[in-house]
Amino acid sequence: MLMGMKTSVVKSFTFEAAHALPNHDGKCKNLHGHSYRLEVFVEGPIQTSGPGEGMVMDFARLSEVVEREIVIQWDHQYLNDVVTFVTTAELLAEEVFRRLASAGISVSRIELWETPKARAVVER
């Protein structure tokens, strides 16, 4: 490995969900939905032995955790009923980061896309 080099793996996920921003001044105050795209970045050393040799993290393991912690819980849900905070992209992305870190994932960045042109980014 080259000195100073950082290695990450990135996996994308999608889910459909509705929400409303009750204090918003615009149309997002009303019930509406998004086709969310979630990108999870995991940074770490490349494993040098064992079943994960040559990997930062096995993509299958990452998928298992993200599906369990986020996608299954949020897909086709009204997010205002699922979480206890205002359901902005920024706060949802922070929640994804917290949940995955708590599940033992070395997450370094989360990108949560509400639309093809709009996303929130959280980094450590």
Buried (B, 14 or more C-beta within 10 A) or exposed (E): EEEEEEEBBBBEBEBEBBBBBEEEEEEBEEEEEBEBBBBBBBBBEBBEEEEEEEBBBEEEBBBEBBBEBBBEBBBEBBBBEEBEEBBBBBBBBBBBBBBBBEBEBBBBBBBBBBEEEEBBBBEE
